Amino acid sequence: MKIAMIGAGMAGLAAANRLRERGFDCTVFEKSRGLGGRMATRRVDALQFDHGAQYFTARGARFRSRLMQWQTRGVAAEWLPGKWVGMPGMTAPARSLGEGIEIIQGARVTGLDGGPGHWRLISDTAPNGAHEYGLFEAVIMAIPAPQIVPLAASAGIRFPELESVRYAPCLTLMLAFDAVTDLHEWSLSPAEGPIAWMARNRTKPGREGPLETLVAHATPAWSRQHVDTPTESAAETLLHALRPHLGAAEPVFRMLHRWLYARVEQTAGVPYLWDPIRQVGACGDWAGGPRVEAAFDSGEALAMAVIESLGRTRQGSSEPGG
Ligand SMILES: Cc1cc2nc3c(=O)[nH]c(=O)nc-3n(C[C@H](O)[C@H](O)[C@H](O)COP(=O)(O)OP(=O)(O)OC[C@H]3O[C@@H](n4cnc5c(N)ncnc54)[C@H](O)[C@@H]3O)c2cc1C
């Protein structure tokens, strides 16, 4: 039974991994060139910056057990007590979940067409000029709620639970220094000003490098206000706010990234969405909150619901089961 998964972040890959384990033929469509979504690491020459999620925690038994597997496989390590990071970058756990799954990267899905048993995905950026993929029994959207709403609407589907979901944007400044800064802490959260959090990337396991690398996240309020501010001007303001912590050091590299849907502020109040008639579902951090674990839990929970709904519970079976 073929299932289309839209989005190769933590939620989508957790769901795809579980579905594959139960014998479903899952194809993942990802608009970017990498896996992991907001669990991201930007590499520029010898520099690397975790510019999305800084770390993740594991509160529930299910995610903790997965984390232990990642630690054993060397794709996650503890940075600070209870604060975990991917190894050697934040995308590593997602890549581990995606092993053995067909993932089509660089394919942004812009529409759904058809119906249960014969869904087709429309893409405007697909490689090799392909603009349509199918046919699929079921479709799962593992993307931020504001992006699910128009995609579902393209097939006449409405999930009212998603309409109240709200995300905060986050402007992120990446800096590198070849001189010593005044920073001695692993991270800091200034009490006021536009910076919410700043981390010394190089203090994380596996990220040692010749230069001091910093990642600074602007506050939700400042990010909202400056979402359209020209890059140079926004970067300059954030750098200025960091100056008191940097001493005389001047950055030798700087780059700004804008996350439009960074952190969930208002959740949907449901663990996932699944329409068993149309065979269309959705999962993501919008279900449980702005955390990697919430995305994982939502993906897992949806996969279990799909397995039950589509009547395929036998591990490794390739035909519909009872
Ligand atoms: C700046 C920042 C700091 C954060 N800090 C933390 C933290 O410290 N701790 C923590 O636990 N969490 C943190 N988070 C939140 C955490 O990263 C997210 O909650 C989690 O990664 C969300 O996973 P997801 O799978 O739901 O969504 P995403 O990671 O957004 O994955 C969705 C994927 O779908 C793709 N996609 C979207 N639309 C389409 C389309 N139409 N077609 C194809 N592909 C599509 C995207 O490219 C993306 O890869 C932070 C996030 C940000 C941005």
The ligand as an ORCA input file, in Angstrom:
! r2SCAN-3c Opt
* xyz 0 1
  C      15.015     28.832     15.644
  C      14.401     27.594     16.245
  C      14.786     27.169     17.502
  C      14.219     26.004     18.050
  N      14.676     25.550     19.245
  C      14.231     24.355     19.709
  C      14.811     23.772     20.854
  O      15.730     24.325     21.447
  N      14.327     22.580     21.283
  C      13.320     21.907     20.622
  O      12.936     20.805     21.016
  N      12.774     22.444     19.503
  C      13.195     23.650     19.050
  N      12.665     24.184     17.913
  C      11.453     23.576     17.341
  C      11.727     22.291     16.572
  O      12.766     22.490     15.654
  C      10.429     21.912     15.844
  O       9.365     21.859     16.775
  C      10.502     20.556     15.119
  O      11.755     20.367     14.508
  C       9.364     20.521     14.103
  O       9.410     19.346     13.329
  P       8.281     19.091     12.208
  O       8.606     17.811     11.553
  O       6.937     19.246     12.847
  O       8.393     20.303     11.186
  P       9.630     20.771     10.277
  O      10.911     20.530     10.958
  O       9.308     22.181      9.880
  O       9.563     19.820      9.008
  C       8.706     20.074      7.916
  C       9.435     19.722      6.633
  O       8.504     19.834      5.550
  C       9.115     20.500      4.462
  N       8.019     21.104      3.692
  C       7.223     22.141      4.061
  N       6.291     22.367      3.102
  C       6.515     21.464      2.113
  C       5.889     21.194      0.868
  N       4.840     21.909      0.441
  N       6.370     20.186      0.089
  C       7.445     19.444      0.508
  N       8.068     19.667      1.696
  C       7.609     20.645      2.484
  C      10.070     21.487      5.103
  O      11.113     21.859      4.212
  C      10.576     20.688      6.315
  O      11.735     19.936      5.987
  C      13.226     25.315     17.325
  C      12.870     25.737     16.043
  C      13.466     26.865     15.499
  C      13.115     27.278     14.094
*
